[in-house]
Amino acid sequence: MRKSQPRTGFRPVRAGVAVAATAAAVVVAGTAAPAYAATGTMTPNVGPIGGGIDVTVTSVGAFATLNGEAKGRFVASTANCGTTFTTTTTGIATVAIQDDDTATVTIPALAAGTYKACIYASATTVSGTTALTVNTTDTVVLSGANTTPTLSQTAGPVAGGNVITATGLGPYLASATTPGAVFKLNSAGACGATYSATGVTTATITKAAADANAGIVANTVANITVPSGLTSSSLYKICIYAGTASNSALLGSASYTPLPAATVSPTAGNSGGTNTITLTTASAIIEGDTPGAIFTKGNCPATYTTGNVAYLNVATITKISNSKVALLVPTGVEVANGEATTAWKTCLYSNKTTGPLLAAPATYTVAPALDLSTAVAAPTGGPAQGGTSVLFTGLEGIPEAEGATLTATLGGKAMTNIRVIDDTSFRATTPASAAGTATLSVTTDAGTQNKAAIFTYSYGITTAPNAAVANTTPTLDIMGAGFNDLNVTNTSDYDDASSRVFLVTTDWFASANGGTNGAWATVDPVTACTGIVVISDVELICTLALNNLLDATTKDFTAATDEVADGTYSLVVVEDASDTSTVVDVDFSRISSGSTFTVADY
């Protein structure tokens, strides 16, 4: 779109100006322009080989009657501009007419060299026959020395090993099949015009393949592994070449500073900040009393900076030692829309004025704020052996974005089959746990939050089989929880401090709870299991003696063969069978008890 701008001051006589636009003859001494084209100047006169930068072409009055379309072409400085645009696709540039006298031309990706600009303009649409409008007398020099790719990190740990990307405006790596790279001290001068390993530190470099999904254009991105052996806090130039041969040309350079490493704790938190984290450096480098800190999603500035929207200054920073500070995370440290997490760089400076960057940036990751304060469970309880499907609702910050992290524990043990419903609820299956209340812990990329006593594990075991014929000795498979904590001895003294499996009547529970003689309360056990074998924390097997009874006096089986009478009983796991135990918690298992067992003929 053409933009009219008023011009003041000296204006050359325009006899013949319109002639430039109407193809009348204008001959300028000393130029190789066709006789019917106007000449123009161009600024700036240097640029990168990858293209992508704008130059301004000025030619007084050349665009006065042309407000439709313009296109450009760059040709070697030793060549002439074509008299018409033609259909050749080499060196085509986009052009925007600014006013009667000026146009902005975007340089395309070109090899290193010296070029002139040719502009073809039309009142309607530029075609292959559109005549040349402006031929520049100035040239632009494109070279690797003028190519500065953007680094994903401008500072990193002095130990090296981290991978940084160098991204150009255009395909500056087009001439490199296998590029080369070196790190050169800034104090040692500019990058050499061709590759040399002398006086530098070589680095591993590869070209990133084109990836439309990742937004990577071919020949625009290089992955560079920072080498070890660099000097801490010294500024280096990264010099990128077309290869590692002695005649491999320089393609671009950027600045990088190796610094002592830094870590933050915790490494993740809720979006929106207001929490305090600590930052620790690998060495005692925080010498001043008033260090500064910045959070940014881009590169850390080389010195402390204020008033830039890209940088979030830390308002409260407390020096703990020469290697550790506490930082109040700013409220603007937020997760980006649609992202599961957003990584922020934490930048530490010697002071809050113009202090230099002290350490390699540490990454702090934020995710949607997690809050369990109003969380509830449905159901609110279940058996100790686990396996209950529970719906947790009333939470905040449950991540729904693809790739987000969500894990949960109940009573300190991992829940399984976790399924996110929405940002306030999820469903999961309970693990086995000891009877009693359990705390829910949910971990997302924002960290871990807890809700105490949200679920209650109840007493209970399951037994297979749960019925048998009298005067038999069935093998029982008992499922419960906490069996690894049992003290199994399988001696013949059924009132010692070892763990037992008893068959009892309903009255035994009240007696055991209120009695003062442990498992042998006012109502004695009917019979017991022999040969208890703990398979796992949630399973044991034993043989139930339905062919004999326990003697209330000897606390052992009776000498006679007294079979258990038909009826309905309960099977219990007892932690401590001692008749001296007075603690209710061990009278009968806090882990499991109360599985119905039937003795009857089939």
N, C-alpha and C positions, 0 to 999 in steps of 0.2 A: 504494500500500500504506500503510495507516495504521500509524503508529509511536507506541506509548504512551510517554509521557515523564512522570516524576513531577513534581509541582508543589509547591513549598514556599512559605512566606510567606503573606501575606494573600490570602484567597480570598473573593470576594463571596458573599453569601447567594444560594443557587441556587433560591429559590422562583421558579418560572416558567422556569428555564433549559431544562428538558426541553421546556417548552411551545414554545420556539423551534423545536425540531426536530420537534414534532408538530403544528405549525400552530395552536396556541392563541394567543390574542391577547396581544401584548406591545407596548405603545405607548410609544415613546420620544419625549419632547417635542423639538420642533425638527427632526425628520427627516421626509423625504418617503417613508419606507419603508412598504410595505404593512403593515397591522396585524399580520399573522401572520409577518413575517420579523424576524430579529434584526439588529441593526446591528453594524458592525465598523469597525476602523481599518485603515489601509493604509500600509505603508512599504516602500521610499522613495516620495517624492511627486513625483519628476521622472524622466523617461526619454526614450529616443530615439524618433524617429518610425518607425524601421524595425522596432520591436518586438524581441522576443527576450530581454528581461531579465525577471527574476523580482521580484515584489513579495510581501510577506507580509501576509496578511489575518488579523487577530486578532478573534475574537468569543468570549467566554468561554462554553464549554460547547456552542457551536452544532453541533459535529461529534461530540458524545459518542456518539450511537447510529448514526452514519452512517459506515460503513467500506467501502462498496461502490464508488461512483463519484461523481465531482463534475465539473462543468463550469462554466465562467465566461463572462461576457459583459461587455464594457466599453461603457458608454453615455455620452453627453455629460453633463457635470455638471449641465446644466439639465433633463435628462430623468429619468424615474423608471425603476427596474428593472421589467421585466415580472413579473407575478405568477407566470407559468410560463415555462419555458425556451423553449417554442415551437419551430418549425422554421426560424426565420430564421437565416441563416448569417453575418450581419454581426457583427463584433467578437468572435467566439468565442475563448475562451482555454482553455488546458489548466490543470487544477487538480490538485494533489496534497495530500491531507489529511495533515498531519503529526502531529496529536494532537487531543484533544478541543476545543482552543481555536484552533488555527492551521491555515492552509492556504497553500500556495505557489501563486501564480498567475503564469503566463508571459504577458506582454503580447504580443498579436498586432501585426501591422503596422497602424498607424493613422495618420491624418493628424494634423498638428499640432493641438493643442487640449487641453482639460481634461476628464478622464473620471473616472467612478466605476466601481467593480467590483461585479458582481452574481454571486453564487455559488449554484448549484443542485446539491444533493447528494441522493443516494439510497442506501439500504441495498443496492440491487441495481444497476440501470442507469438513467442519466439519459435521459429521453425528453422529447418535446415538452410533456407535461403535468406534468413534475416541478416542484414548487412552489419558489419562491424561498426560499433558506435564510439568506443573509446579504446585506445591503445596506450598502456602506461609506459612512460619513459623510465620510471623507477622500476627496480627489481626487488624481489623478496628472496632472502637466502634461507633455505630450509636445511636444518642439520640436526644431528643428534645432540650437539652441544646446546641447542635451543629447545630440546625436548625434555620436559620434566613430568614424568608420570606421577600420578598420585599414589602414595603408599598407604596401605591399610594400617600400618603402624609407623610412626616416625620416630618412636623410641621403644626399646625393648630390653630384656634382661641381658646383662653383660655376658652371661654364660652362653648366649646364642642358642641355636637349635630351634628357635621359633620360626615359623614360616610367615612371610609377609607377601602381599601382592602389590605389584606395580602396574597401575592401570593408566593407559594413555587416552587422550581425547579421540584418537583414531588408531588405525592399525600400524603403529610404529614398529612392530616386530615383523612386518611382512617380509623383509629380506633375510630373516633369521630362521633357519631350519632347526638348529640346536644352538640357542644363544649362549653367550658367556657373560659372567658378571664378576666384578671385584669390588671390594670395600677399600676405599682409599682415604686416608686421613685428610680432612679438609685443609689442614695446614701444609700439606704436601702439594697443593695446587690443584688445578682443574683435571678432569678426566682426560686421559690421552685420547687422541683422535682415532687410534687403533688399539687393539687388544694387546696387553702386556701383563705378565704376572710378576713383574719386578717391582718391589717396593709397595706391594699391595697385599691384601688377603683375599684369596679366591673364594668363590661361593658357588653353591649348587643352584642352578636356575633352570626352570622348564616353562614352556609356553602352556597356558591354559587352553584347552580345546573349546571351540565355540559351543555355547549352550544357551539356546533361546530361553529356556525356562529360568535359568539363572541370570539372564541378561548379559551374557558374555558374548561379545562380538569377536570373531576370529582375529588373531594377531594383535589384540589390545591388552591382554593381561599376561603377566609373567609371575610365576610363583618362585620366590627366592628364600632359601634357607639361610638364616643369619649364621655365619661361621663363629666358632669359638676363637679366643685369643685376641679379641678386640679390647681396646683400652677404655675403661669405664669413664663415662662423662665426656668423652672426646667426640667431636662432630666428624662424621664420615660422609663421603660421597659414595653412593652406590652407582657404579658405572656399568651400563648394560651394553653389550656388543652383539654384533650379528653372528659371532662364533668365537672360537678360541684360537684361531690362526692369527699370526702376527699382522695380517692385513685386514682383519675383521673390523669393520667400521663401528664407531660409536653410534648407538641408537638412542640413548637417553641417559639421564642421571637425576638422582634425587638425594636428599639429605636424610641421614639417619644417625641417631645417638644411642649407643649402648649404655645402659644404666643399671645400678644394683636392682635386684628383683624386689618386688613388694607383694604382699598378700593381704587380703581382707578377711575378717571374720565377724559374722558369718559371710559366706560368699553369695548368699541370695536372701531376698526379703520381699516384703509386700510392696506392690506398686503404690506410689504416693509418699514414700519416705516417712519422715518424722521419727524414725528409729535411729539408734546410735550403733555404729559399727567401729571396729578397730582396724587400723592399717599398720602393718609391721614391715619394716625394711630389712633386707638381708644383712646390712651392716649399719653401724651407728653413724648415720649421715645427717641427722636432724639436729643441727647445732644451735640454731636460733630458738628463741622462746616463743615466737609467734609465727609458726609455719602456716601456710595456706593450702587449700585443697579445692579442686574443681571436679565436677562430674560432667562427662560429655559422652555423646554417642559417636563422635568423630575422633580425630586425633587430639591428644593433649597439646595445648600450645607450649612453645618452648619456654615461655616465661608466664608468670601469673598475670591473668587478664581479667578485667571487669568490664561490665557494660556490653558484653557480647551474648546474644540470645542463644548461641550454640553452646555456651558454657554456663553451668549452674554452680555458682560459688557457694562453698560451705560456710554458713554463718557462724557455726560453733565448732571449733576444733580445739581439742585439749591435748597438749603434749604430755605423754606419760613418761617417755624416756627418749634418748637420742635415736632410738630405732622403733618407736611406737607412738601412735597418736590415736585419739578417739574422734570420730567424725559424726556429726548430726546430718543424716541423709536429707537433702532438700526435698520439698514436696513435689517438685517438678520431675523427680526421678520416677518416671511412670512407664508402664508397659505400653507399647505402641498398639494402636487399633488393629485387631485381627491377628496379633502375634500371641503365641503361647508364653513366650518370655522375651524380654528385651535386655541386651547386655549393655552396660554402661562402663566406661573407663573411669577409674578413680585416679586422679592426678595429684601428686604431692609436690609442694613448692617450699622453698626455704623461707619465704615470707609472703605477706598479703599485699605487697606493692608490685614490684617487678622481679620478684625472686625467680631463679631458674628452676626448672623441673629437676627433682632430686632422685626419682626412682622410676623404673619401668612401670607403666600403668598396670594396675591390678583390676581385674574384671569383677564387677558386682552385677548380679542378675536380678531383675525384678519380674514378678508375675502378679496376676490379679490378687488383690488382698484377700488373705485367707482368714476366716473368722468362724470359730466353733461355739461361740458363747451361747447361742440360742439353739444349738443342735439337739435333736431328739431322735430316739430310736424306736422302731416298731418291727417286731415286738421289743419290749424292754428287758426281756430275759430269755434264757434258754439253758439247755443241759450242759453240764461241765465238759462232756465229750465233744462239744462243738457241733458244726454242721448246720447251724441255724442261719437261714437267709434273713438278713436284717436290712431294712430300709432306713437310712439316715437322712433326715430332712432338717431344714432350718439353718443350714450352713450358708456361708458367703464365700465366694471366690473359688468354687470348684471349677477347674479349667475344662473348657470344652474344645479349645483349639486343637487342631491336629498336631500330634507330637508332644502334647503337654504331659507332664508327669503327675501321677496320683498313686500313692501307696497309703495303706492304713494298717494300723495294728490295734488289737483289742486286748487289754491286759498284758501288753508288751509282746504279744505274738502276732505274726503276720496274718492278716485276713486274706481270703482268696476269692476268686470269681468277682473281682471288683468291676462294677459297671456304672459309669456316670450317667445319671438321668438328665440333669440340667446343672446350671451353675449353683444350685442350692441343695442338691441331693445326689446320693449315690447308693447303690445296693452292694452288699458284700456278704460272704459266708464266714461265720465265726470259727475261730480255731478252738482247740481243746484248751481248757484252763481250769485252775482250781476254783471251787465254788466261792462266790462272793461278788462284790461289785468290781467292775473293770473300767479302766480309762480308755477312751478312744483317742488315738493319735493319728492325725492326717498329715501327710507330707506332700506338698506340691513344689513347684519350682520356686515358690515364695518362701519356703521353709516348712517348719513343723508347728502345728498348733494342737492343743489337747483339750478334751472335755472329760472331766472326772465323773465316775459313777454313772455313766450313761447306760450301762447294761449290767445285769446281774446274772451270774452263772448260778444255777441251782444244783442241789444234790441230785444224784441220779446216775445209775448204771443201767446198761442193757445186758441181758444174759441170753445166750443161746446154747442149749435149749432152755426154755423157761418153765419146763414141766418134765416130770419123770415118774416112773413107777416106783412104789415103795420097795425098800430092801434091794435097791440097785446102787451103783456107783457111777453115775454119769460124769463125763468130762464136760466142763463148762467153759465157754468162751465168753469172757466178761469184757465189755467195752466201757471205758470211763475216761478218766484224766488224772494225771499226777502220779501214775503208778511207779515211775522211776524213783520216787521219794519213799516208797514203802521199804520197811525193814523186814524182809522175808527170811525166816530161818528154817521153817518146816520141822521144828522139834515136836516132841509129844507133849510138851507143856503148853496148854492152850490158854494159860493166864500169864505168860511172860510178856516182856515188852515188845515182842515182835508183832508184825502185822498179820492179820488173819482175815479169812472170809468165813462168815458165820451165816447159818440159817436161823432166823429168829421169828418170834411171833410179833404181832402188831404191838402188844404191850411192852415189848422190850425197848422201843424207842423212847417212850415216856420215862421208863425206868433208867435208861442210860443217860438221858438228858438231866434228870434230877437227882440221880444217885451219886454216891461218893466212892463207889468202888469200881469205876471205869466200866469196861465192857461187861464185867461180871457184876451187874447191878441186881436189884431185887428180883428181876425176871432174868433168868439165865438163858444163854444161847441154846438152841435145840441141838444142832450138830454143826460140823465145820467141814471145810475143804482140806484135803491133804494134797501134797505135791504142788504147791503154788509155784508157777513159773511166770515171771514178768516178761512179756514179749516186747513191749514198748511202753512209752509213757501213757498210752491210751488203751493198752490191751494186756490181759493176763489170762492164763488158763489154770484150771485146778480140777481136782476130782472130788465131787461132793459125796460124803459118806451118808447115804440114806439108809444104810444097813446098820447104823449104830447111833447112839445118843451120847451127848456129853454129860459127864457126871458133875453135878453142882459142887460136890465136895472135893474130888480129886482134880477137877478142871481138866479131865482127860476123858477119853471114851470109856464107857462102862465095860466091865469085864464080860457081861452077858451080851448076847446078840440082840440088841433092842432096836428094831427098825423104826424109822420116823413114820408117824401116823399120817394117813391121808389128810390133806387139808391145804389151805392157802397160807403161804408164809412170805417172808421177805428175805432177800439175800443182801447182806451188807459187807462192805469192805471196811475193816477196822484198822486204824493206824497203830494203835497201842492196845493190846489185849490185857495189859497188866491190871490186876484188881486193886492196885495201889494208885493208879492214875486218877486224878481228881479234876483234870482239865477237860471241860466239855469238848473243846475243839479236837481232842484226840480220843475221846471216848468212842466215838464212831466217826468215820471219815468225813472231814471237811471236803474231801475230794469227791467222794461218791457214796451214796447209800440208797437203799430203798428200791430194789427191783423185785417185783412180785414173782414168786416161784410156787408152782402147784405140784403137790404130790398126790397122785391118783392113778387108778387103773385106767387103761385106755379102753 
